[in-house]
Amino acid sequence: MGLVLDEALIYEILSVVEEIPEGCVATYGQIARLIGRDRNARLVGKVLGMAEYYGKYPCHRVVNHEGRLVPFWPEQKYLLLREGIPFKDDFHVDLKQCRW
């Protein structure tokens, strides 16, 4: 049985993203665990990809489990650097220093 992506689930994910403090990042899997859907990191990514239709959320603070930025979204790095997020290289944040 597949997951139904309804408004309640979308807002549940976005409410967790909204709680990520400035200067910190979270991973897709971390957010999935926080809403009780441990194996649904990709679902979190899908919701964040359409978050702009639901309001303004700090989606730039979400990275993959290795700290990698979203491909083809150069603004993400700029926004994270503005918040003082440390990077290991051009495409990975240092999760040891800034994970929420």
Secondary structure, DSSP 4 states (H G I P E B T S, - for coil): -PPP--HHHHHHHHHHHHHSPTT-BEEHHHHHHHTT-TT-HHHHHHHHHTGGGT----GGGEE-TT-BPPTT-HHHHHHHHHTT--BSSSSBB-HHHHB-
